[in-house]
Amino acid sequence: MIRVSVLYPASAGSTFDHEYYKNSHVPMAVRGWSPISTQIDKGINGPYEAAVHFTFSSLEKFQECMGLPITAELAADLPNYTNIEAVIQIAEIVAD
């Protein structure tokens, strides 16, 4: 299994609408991609304003999702909740 983490670094002048992200953007991704699980983080202290973590059965499954039309819709939705350029990490889950 793999975890895809989308991290939003906090910086001066950055904006992030946590309610929109939680109630609209991430549910759109979940409907389109059908990950095994999804977790949303709201930063309290540290370098990130927010993060979302999607679990997929394999790297190939995630790569298939990147080719779906919903992925372009998600990219177009970014200005609706943030001006932050996200950092994406793809990791193999080696232990729970």
Contact map, one row per residue, 1 for C-alpha under 8 A:
111000000000000000000000000000000000000000000000000000111110000000000000000000000000000000011000
111100000000000000000000000000000000000000000000000000111110000000000000000000000000000001111000
111110000000000000000000000000000000000000000000000011110000000000000000000000000000000001111000
011111000000000000000000000000000000000000000000000011110000000000000000000000000000000111100000
001111100000000000000000000000000000000000000000001111000000000000000000000000000000000111000000
000111110000000000000000000000000000000000000000001110000000000000000000000000000000011110000000
000011111000000000000000000000000000000000000001111100000000000000000000000000000000011110000000
000001111100000000000000000000000000000000000001111000000000000000000000000000000001111000000000
000000111110000000000000000000000000000000000011110000000000000000000000000000000001111000000000
000000011111010000000000000000000000000000000011100000000000000000000000000000000001000000000000
000000001111110000000000000000000000000000000000000000000000000000000000000000000000000000000000
000000000111110000000000000000000000000000000000000000000000000000000000000000000000000000000000
000000000011111000000000000000000000000000000000000000000000000000000000000000000000000000000000
000000000111111100000000000000000000000000000000000000000000000000000000000000000111000000000000
000000000000111110000000000000000000000000000000000000000000000000000000000000001111000000000000
000000000000011111000000000000000000000000000000100000000000000000000000000000001111000000000000
000000000000001111111000000000000000000000000000000000000000000000000000000000001100000000000000
000000000000000111111100000000000000000001000000010000000000000000000000000000001000000000000000
000000000000000011111111000000000000000000000000000000000000000000000000000000000000000000000000
000000000000000011111111100000000000000000000000000000000000000000000000000000011000000000000000
000000000000000011111111110000000000000000000000000000000000000000000000000000001000000000000000
000000000000000001111111111000000000000100000000000000000000000000000000000000000000000000000000
000000000000000000111111111000000000000000000000000000000000000000000000000000000000000000000000
000000000000000000111111111100000000000000000000000000000000000000000000000000000000000000000000
000000000000000000011111111110000000000000000000000000000000000000000000010010000000000000000000
000000000000000000001111111111000000000000000000000000000000000000000000000000000000000000000000
000000000000000000000111111111100000000000000000000000000000000000000000000000000000000000000000
000000000000000000000001111111110000000000000000000000000000000000000000010000000000000000000000
000000000000000000000000111111111100000000000000000000000000000000000110010000000000000000000000
000000000000000000000000011111111110010000000000000000000000000000000000000000000000000000000000
000000000000000000000000001111111100000000000000000000000000000000000000000000000000000000000000
000000000000000000000000000111111100000000000000000000000000000010000100000000000000000000000000
000000000000000000000000000011111110000000000000000000000000000010000100000000000000000000000000
000000000000000000000000000011111111000000000000000000000000000000000000000000000000000000000000
000000000000000000000000000001001111110000000000000001110000000000000000000000000000000000000000
000000000000000000000000000000000111110000000000000001111000000000000000000000000000000000000000
000000000000000000000000000000000011111000000000000001110000000000000000000000000000000000000000
000000000000000000000000000001000011111100000000000111100000000000000000000000000000000000000000
000000000000000000000000000000000000111110000000000111000000000000000000000000000000000000000000
000000000000000000000100000000000000011111000000011110000000000000000000000000000000000000000000
000000000000000000000000000000000000001111100000011100000000000000000000000000000000000000000000
000000000000000001000000000000000000000111110000111000000000000000000000000000000000000000000000
000000000000000000000000000000000000000011111101111000000000000000000000000000000000000000000000
000000000000000000000000000000000000000001111100100000000000000000000000000000000000000000000000
000000000000000000000000000000000000000000111111000000000000000000000000000000000000000000000000
000000000000000000000000000000000000000000111111100000000000000000000000000000000000000000000000
000000001100000000000000000000000000000000001111100000000000000000000000000000000000000000000000
000000111100000000000000000000000000000000101111111000000000000000000000000000000000000000000000
000000111100000100000000000000000000000001110111111000000000000000000000000000000000000000000000
000000111000000001000000000000000000000111100001111100000000000000000000000000000000000000000000
000011110000000000000000000000000000000111100001111110000000000000000000000000000000000000000000
000011100000000000000000000000000000011110000000011111000000000000000000000000000000000000000000
001111000000000000000000000000000000011100000000001111100000000000000000000000000000000000000000
001110000000000000000000000000000011111000000000000111110000000000000000000000000000000000000000
111100000000000000000000000000000011110000000000000011111000000000000000000000000000000000000000
111100000000000000000000000000000011100000000000000001111110110000000000000000000000000000000000
110000000000000000000000000000000001000000000000000000111110100000000000000000000000000000000000
110000000000000000000000000000000000000000000000000000011111110000000000000000000000000000000000
110000000000000000000000000000000000000000000000000000011111111000000000000000000000000000000000
000000000000000000000000000000000000000000000000000000000111111100000000000000000000000000000000
000000000000000000000000000000000000000000000000000000011111111110000000000000000000000000000000
000000000000000000000000000000000000000000000000000000010111111111000000000000000000000000000000
000000000000000000000000000000000000000000000000000000000011111111100000000000000000000000000000
000000000000000000000000000000000000000000000000000000000001111111110000000000000000000000000000
000000000000000000000000000000011000000000000000000000000000111111110010000000000000000000000000
000000000000000000000000000000000000000000000000000000000000011111110010000000000000000000000000
000000000000000000000000000000000000000000000000000000000000001111111010000000000000000000000000
000000000000000000000000000000000000000000000000000000000000000111111111000000000000000000000000
000000000000000000000000000000000000000000000000000000000000000000111111100000000000000000000000
000000000000000000000000000010011000000000000000000000000000000000011111110000000000000000000000
000000000000000000000000000010000000000000000000000000000000000011111111111000000000000000000000
000000000000000000000000000000000000000000000000000000000000000000011111111100000000000000000000
000000000000000000000000000000000000000000000000000000000000000000001111111110000000000000000000
000000000000000000000000100110000000000000000000000000000000000000000111111111000000000000000000
000000000000000000000000000000000000000000000000000000000000000000000011111111000000000000000000
000000000000000000000000000000000000000000000000000000000000000000000001111111100000000000000000
000000000000000000000000100000000000000000000000000000000000000000000000111111111000000000000000
000000000000000000000000000000000000000000000000000000000000000000000000011111111110000000000000
000000000000000000000000000000000000000000000000000000000000000000000000000111111110000000000000
000000000000000000010000000000000000000000000000000000000000000000000000000011111100000000000000
000000000000001111011000000000000000000000000000000000000000000000000000000011111110000000000000
000000000000011110000000000000000000000000000000000000000000000000000000000001111111000000000000
000000000000011100000000000000000000000000000000000000000000000000000000000001101111100000000000
000000011100011100000000000000000000000000000000000000000000000000000000000000000111110000000000
000000011000000000000000000000000000000000000000000000000000000000000000000000000011111000000000
000001111000000000000000000000000000000000000000000000000000000000000000000000000001111100000000
000001111000000000000000000000000000000000000000000000000000000000000000000000000000111110000000
000111100000000000000000000000000000000000000000000000000000000000000000000000000000011111000000
000111100000000000000000000000000000000000000000000000000000000000000000000000000000001111100000
011110000000000000000000000000000000000000000000000000000000000000000000000000000000000111110000
011100000000000000000000000000000000000000000000000000000000000000000000000000000000000011111000
111000000000000000000000000000000000000000000000000000000000000000000000000000000000000001111100
111000000000000000000000000000000000000000000000000000000000000000000000000000000000000000111111
000000000000000000000000000000000000000000000000000000000000000000000000000000000000000000011111
000000000000000000000000000000000000000000000000000000000000000000000000000000000000000000001111
000000000000000000000000000000000000000000000000000000000000000000000000000000000000000000001111
